[in-house]
Amino acid sequence: MSALSIRLPESLHKNAKIFALQEGISVNQLISTALAEKLSALATQDYLEQRAARGSRGAFDLAIGQVPDAEPDAVDRK
């Protein structure tokens, strides 16, 4: 594990302390978790953009053409 020194606005640090206390974790753990969530979101965005770049309208039309034309199940109509 490595150490990182960061500067936070006082209001952000204050809120981090409050939420960490509510969650029963340290501010360090709160920040680590928040950073992990953000990095995961960014990685997911990159992945989806790469997948979208490989897609084609023709392939979509072929796939959607294989879906039968049917009414949705009653549970899906809500």
DSSP file (Angstrom, degrees, kcal/mol; ACC not computed):
  #  RESIDUE AA STRUCTURE BP1 BP2  ACC     N-H-->O    O-->H-N    N-H-->O    O-->H-N    TCO  KAPPA ALPHA  PHI   PSI    X-CA   Y-CA   Z-CA
    1    1 A M              0   0    0      0, 0.0     2,-0.3     0, 0.0     0, 0.0   0.000 360.0 360.0 360.0 145.5    0.0    0.0    0.0
    2    2 A S        -     0   0    0      2,-0.0     2,-0.3     0, 0.0     0, 0.0  -0.811 360.0-123.0-117.2 159.7    1.3    3.5   -0.7
    3    3 A A        -     0   0    0     -2,-0.3     2,-0.4     2,-0.0     0, 0.0  -0.765  23.1-172.3-100.6 145.4    0.7    6.8    1.0
    4    4 A L        -     0   0    0     -2,-0.3     2,-0.6     2,-0.0    -2,-0.0  -0.991  12.2-151.2-139.8 128.3   -0.7    9.8   -0.8
    5    5 A S        +     0   0    0     -2,-0.4     2,-0.3     2,-0.0    -2,-0.0  -0.885  23.4 176.3-101.0 124.5   -1.0   13.3    0.5
    6    6 A I        -     0   0    0     -2,-0.6     2,-0.5     2,-0.0    -2,-0.0  -0.923  26.9-131.7-127.5 153.8   -3.9   15.4   -0.9
    7    7 A R        -     0   0    0     -2,-0.3    -2,-0.0     0, 0.0     0, 0.0  -0.905  27.5-174.5-104.1 129.8   -5.3   18.8   -0.3
    8    8 A L        -     0   0    0     -2,-0.5     2,-0.1     2,-0.0    -2,-0.0  -0.926  32.5-104.1-121.5 145.7   -9.0   19.1    0.1
    9    9 A P     >  -     0   0    0      0, 0.0     4,-2.3     0, 0.0     3,-0.4  -0.421  38.6-115.7 -59.8 145.8  -11.3   22.1    0.5
   10   10 A E  H  > S+     0   0    0      1,-0.2     4,-2.6     2,-0.2     5,-0.2   0.871 114.6  53.7 -54.4 -41.0  -12.3   22.3    4.1
   11   11 A S  H  > S+     0   0    0      1,-0.2     4,-2.2     2,-0.2    -1,-0.2   0.885 109.3  48.0 -65.1 -37.8  -16.0   21.7    3.3
   12   12 A L  H  > S+     0   0    0     -3,-0.4     4,-2.3     2,-0.2    -1,-0.2   0.907 112.5  48.6 -68.5 -41.7  -15.2   18.5    1.4
   13   13 A H  H  X S+     0   0    0     -4,-2.3     4,-2.3     2,-0.2    -2,-0.2   0.910 110.6  51.6 -63.6 -42.2  -13.0   17.2    4.3
   14   14 A K  H  X S+     0   0    0     -4,-2.6     4,-2.1    -5,-0.2    -2,-0.2   0.930 111.9  45.8 -60.7 -46.7  -15.7   18.1    6.8
   15   15 A N  H  X S+     0   0    0     -4,-2.2     4,-2.7     1,-0.2     5,-0.3   0.874 109.9  55.0 -65.7 -36.7  -18.3   16.1    4.8
   16   16 A A  H  X S+     0   0    0     -4,-2.3     4,-2.5     1,-0.2     5,-0.2   0.916 108.2  49.1 -62.0 -42.7  -15.9   13.2    4.3
   17   17 A K  H  X S+     0   0    0     -4,-2.3     4,-2.2     2,-0.2    -2,-0.2   0.917 111.7  49.3 -61.4 -43.7  -15.5   13.0    8.1
   18   18 A I  H  X S+     0   0    0     -4,-2.1     4,-2.2     1,-0.2    -2,-0.2   0.943 115.0  42.2 -62.5 -49.3  -19.3   13.1    8.6
   19   19 A F  H  X S+     0   0    0     -4,-2.7     4,-2.1     2,-0.2    -1,-0.2   0.862 112.6  53.5 -69.9 -34.8  -20.0   10.4    6.1
   20   20 A A  H  X>S+     0   0    0     -4,-2.5     5,-2.5    -5,-0.3     4,-1.0   0.921 110.0  48.5 -63.9 -42.3  -17.1    8.2    7.2
   21   21 A L  H ><5S+     0   0    0     -4,-2.2     3,-0.5     1,-0.2    -2,-0.2   0.918 110.8  50.6 -62.2 -44.2  -18.4    8.4   10.8
   22   22 A Q  H 3<5S+     0   0    0     -4,-2.2    -1,-0.2     1,-0.2    -2,-0.2   0.866 114.2  44.7 -61.1 -36.6  -21.9    7.5    9.6
   23   23 A E  H 3<5S-     0   0    0     -4,-2.1    -1,-0.2     2,-0.1    -2,-0.2   0.576 110.9-122.1 -84.9 -10.5  -20.5    4.5    7.7
   24   24 A G  T <<5S+     0   0    0     -4,-1.0     2,-0.3    -3,-0.5    -3,-0.2   0.824  74.4 111.1  72.8  31.6  -18.3    3.4   10.5
   25   25 A I  S   <S-     0   0    0     -5,-2.5    -1,-0.3    -6,-0.2    -2,-0.1  -0.826  71.4 -95.0-129.4 168.7  -15.1    3.7    8.4
   26   26 A S     >  -     0   0    0     -2,-0.3     4,-2.3     1,-0.1     5,-0.1  -0.398  32.6-114.8 -79.2 161.9  -12.1    5.9    8.3
   27   27 A V  H  > S+     0   0    0      1,-0.2     4,-2.7     2,-0.2     5,-0.2   0.888 119.1  56.2 -61.3 -38.6  -11.8    8.9    6.0
   28   28 A N  H  > S+     0   0    0      1,-0.2     4,-2.7     2,-0.2    -1,-0.2   0.928 108.1  46.5 -59.3 -45.0   -9.0    7.1    4.3
   29   29 A Q  H  > S+     0   0    0      2,-0.2     4,-2.7     1,-0.2     5,-0.2   0.899 111.6  51.9 -65.2 -40.0  -11.2    4.1    3.6
   30   30 A L  H  X S+     0   0    0     -4,-2.3     4,-2.5     2,-0.2    -2,-0.2   0.930 112.8  44.8 -60.5 -45.7  -14.0    6.4    2.4
   31   31 A I  H  X S+     0   0    0     -4,-2.7     4,-2.6     2,-0.2    -2,-0.2   0.903 112.7  51.2 -67.4 -40.8  -11.7    8.2    0.0
   32   32 A S  H  X S+     0   0    0     -4,-2.7     4,-2.4    -5,-0.2    -2,-0.2   0.922 112.9  45.9 -60.9 -44.1  -10.2    4.8   -1.2
   33   33 A T  H  X S+     0   0    0     -4,-2.7     4,-2.4     2,-0.2    -2,-0.2   0.912 112.6  50.0 -65.8 -42.7  -13.7    3.5   -1.9
   34   34 A A  H  X S+     0   0    0     -4,-2.5     4,-2.2    -5,-0.2    -2,-0.2   0.905 112.2  47.7 -63.3 -41.4  -14.8    6.6   -3.6
   35   35 A L  H  X S+     0   0    0     -4,-2.6     4,-2.8     2,-0.2     5,-0.2   0.908 110.6  51.8 -65.8 -41.6  -11.8    6.6   -5.9
   36   36 A A  H  X S+     0   0    0     -4,-2.4     4,-2.2     1,-0.2    -2,-0.2   0.909 110.3  49.2 -61.6 -41.9  -12.3    2.9   -6.7
   37   37 A E  H  X S+     0   0    0     -4,-2.4     4,-2.2     2,-0.2    -1,-0.2   0.915 112.3  47.8 -63.2 -43.0  -15.9    3.6   -7.6
   38   38 A K  H  X S+     0   0    0     -4,-2.2     4,-2.4     2,-0.2    -2,-0.2   0.919 111.7  49.1 -64.9 -44.1  -14.8    6.5   -9.9
   39   39 A L  H  X S+     0   0    0     -4,-2.8     4,-2.5     1,-0.2    -1,-0.2   0.884 110.6  51.7 -64.0 -37.4  -12.1    4.5  -11.6
   40   40 A S  H  X S+     0   0    0     -4,-2.2     4,-2.4    -5,-0.2    -1,-0.2   0.913 109.5  49.6 -63.9 -42.6  -14.5    1.7  -12.2
   41   41 A A  H  X S+     0   0    0     -4,-2.2     4,-2.3     2,-0.2    -2,-0.2   0.909 111.9  48.0 -63.0 -42.2  -17.0    4.0  -13.7
   42   42 A L  H  X S+     0   0    0     -4,-2.4     4,-2.3     2,-0.2    -2,-0.2   0.907 111.9  49.4 -65.4 -41.3  -14.3    5.5  -16.0
   43   43 A A  H  X S+     0   0    0     -4,-2.5     4,-2.5     1,-0.2    -2,-0.2   0.892 110.8  50.7 -64.5 -39.1  -13.1    2.0  -17.0
   44   44 A T  H  X S+     0   0    0     -4,-2.4     4,-2.7     2,-0.2    -2,-0.2   0.908 109.0  51.0 -64.6 -41.9  -16.7    1.0  -17.8
   45   45 A Q  H  X S+     0   0    0     -4,-2.3     4,-2.3     2,-0.2    -2,-0.2   0.926 111.1  48.1 -61.2 -45.2  -17.2    4.1  -19.9
   46   46 A D  H  X S+     0   0    0     -4,-2.3     4,-2.3     2,-0.2    -2,-0.2   0.924 111.9  50.1 -60.4 -44.8  -14.0    3.3  -21.9
   47   47 A Y  H  X S+     0   0    0     -4,-2.5     4,-2.4     1,-0.2    -2,-0.2   0.924 111.5  47.4 -60.7 -46.2  -15.1   -0.3  -22.4
   48   48 A L  H  X S+     0   0    0     -4,-2.7     4,-2.6     1,-0.2    -1,-0.2   0.878 110.7  51.8 -66.2 -36.9  -18.6    0.7  -23.6
   49   49 A E  H  X S+     0   0    0     -4,-2.3     4,-1.9    -5,-0.2    -1,-0.2   0.898 110.7  48.6 -65.1 -39.5  -17.1    3.3  -26.0
   50   50 A Q  H  X S+     0   0    0     -4,-2.3     4,-1.0     2,-0.2    -2,-0.2   0.910 112.8  47.7 -66.0 -41.6  -14.7    0.6  -27.4
   51   51 A R  H >X S+     0   0    0     -4,-2.4     4,-0.7     1,-0.2     3,-0.5   0.904 110.8  51.7 -64.9 -41.0  -17.6   -1.8  -27.8
   52   52 A A  H >< S+     0   0    0     -4,-2.6     3,-0.9     1,-0.2    -1,-0.2   0.872 104.4  56.9 -64.1 -36.7  -19.8    0.8  -29.5
   53   53 A A  H 3< S+     0   0    0     -4,-1.9    -1,-0.2     1,-0.2    -2,-0.2   0.791 106.7  50.1 -65.6 -26.9  -17.0    1.6  -31.9
   54   54 A R  H << S+     0   0    0     -4,-1.0    -1,-0.2    -3,-0.5    -2,-0.2   0.594  94.8  96.8 -86.0 -11.1  -17.0   -2.1  -33.0
   55   55 A G    <<  -     0   0    0     -3,-0.9     2,-0.3    -4,-0.7     3,-0.1  -0.263  55.1-161.9 -76.8 164.1  -20.7   -2.2  -33.6
   56   56 A S     >  -     0   0    0      1,-0.1     4,-2.0    -2,-0.0     5,-0.1  -0.995  28.3-128.0-144.9 151.1  -22.5   -1.7  -36.9
   57   57 A R  H  > S+     0   0    0     -2,-0.3     4,-2.8     1,-0.2     5,-0.2   0.879 110.6  55.8 -64.0 -37.5  -26.0   -0.9  -37.9
   58   58 A G  H  > S+     0   0    0      2,-0.2     4,-2.2     1,-0.2    -1,-0.2   0.920 107.6  47.3 -61.7 -45.3  -26.1   -3.9  -40.2
   59   59 A A  H  > S+     0   0    0      2,-0.2     4,-2.2     1,-0.2    -1,-0.2   0.881 112.6  50.8 -64.8 -37.7  -25.2   -6.3  -37.4
   60   60 A F  H  X S+     0   0    0     -4,-2.0     4,-3.1     2,-0.2     5,-0.3   0.943 109.2  49.9 -63.2 -47.7  -27.9   -4.7  -35.2
   61   61 A D  H  X S+     0   0    0     -4,-2.8     4,-1.6     1,-0.2    -2,-0.2   0.880 110.6  50.6 -60.5 -38.5  -30.5   -5.0  -37.8
   62   62 A L  H  X S+     0   0    0     -4,-2.2     4,-0.5     2,-0.2    -1,-0.2   0.925 113.9  44.5 -63.6 -44.3  -29.6   -8.7  -38.3
   63   63 A A  H >< S+     0   0    0     -4,-2.2     3,-1.3     1,-0.2     4,-0.3   0.929 114.2  47.4 -67.3 -45.4  -29.9   -9.4  -34.6
   64   64 A I  H >< S+     0   0    0     -4,-3.1     3,-1.2     1,-0.3    -1,-0.2   0.798 103.4  63.9 -68.9 -26.9  -33.1   -7.5  -34.1
   65   65 A G  H 3< S+     0   0    0     -4,-1.6    -1,-0.3    -5,-0.3    -2,-0.2   0.688  96.5  58.8 -68.5 -17.6  -34.6   -9.2  -37.1
   66   66 A Q  T << S+     0   0    0     -3,-1.3    -1,-0.2    -4,-0.5    -2,-0.2   0.528  81.4 100.6 -88.3  -6.9  -34.3  -12.5  -35.2
   67   67 A V  S <  S-     0   0    0     -3,-1.2     2,-0.0    -4,-0.3    -3,-0.0  -0.682  78.9-121.3 -81.4 125.3  -36.5  -11.3  -32.3
   68   68 A P        -     0   0    0      0, 0.0     2,-1.0     0, 0.0    -2,-0.1  -0.338  19.4-116.3 -67.7 147.6  -40.0  -12.7  -32.7
   69   69 A D        +     0   0    0     -2,-0.0     2,-0.3     2,-0.0    -2,-0.0  -0.741  60.6 142.3 -83.2 103.6  -42.9  -10.2  -32.8
   70   70 A A        -     0   0    0     -2,-1.0     3,-0.1     3,-0.0    -3,-0.0  -0.974  55.0-101.0-145.2 155.0  -44.8  -11.0  -29.7
   71   71 A E        -     0   0    0     -2,-0.3     3,-0.1     1,-0.1     2,-0.0  -0.475  49.3-104.0 -71.1 146.4  -46.8   -9.3  -27.0
   72   72 A P        -     0   0    0      0, 0.0    -1,-0.1     0, 0.0     5,-0.1  -0.352  41.5 -93.8 -69.7 155.1  -44.8   -8.9  -23.7
   73   73 A D    >   -     0   0    0      1,-0.1     3,-1.2    -3,-0.1     4,-0.4  -0.269  38.0-108.2 -61.8 156.0  -45.6  -11.1  -20.8
   74   74 A A  G >  S+     0   0    0      1,-0.3     3,-1.4     2,-0.2     4,-0.3   0.866 119.3  57.3 -56.6 -39.2  -48.2   -9.8  -18.3
   75   75 A V  G >  S+     0   0    0      1,-0.3     3,-0.6     2,-0.2    -1,-0.3   0.775 104.4  53.3 -64.9 -25.3  -45.5   -9.2  -15.7
   76   76 A D  G <  S+     0   0    0     -3,-1.2    -1,-0.3     1,-0.2    -2,-0.2   0.483  93.3  72.8 -87.8  -3.3  -43.6   -7.0  -18.1
   77   77 A R  G <         0   0    0     -3,-1.4    -1,-0.2    -4,-0.4    -2,-0.2   0.516 360.0 360.0 -88.3  -4.9  -46.6   -4.7  -18.8
   78   78 A K    <         0   0    0     -3,-0.6    -1,-0.2    -4,-0.3    -2,-0.1   0.481 360.0 360.0 -73.1 360.0  -46.5   -3.0  -15.5
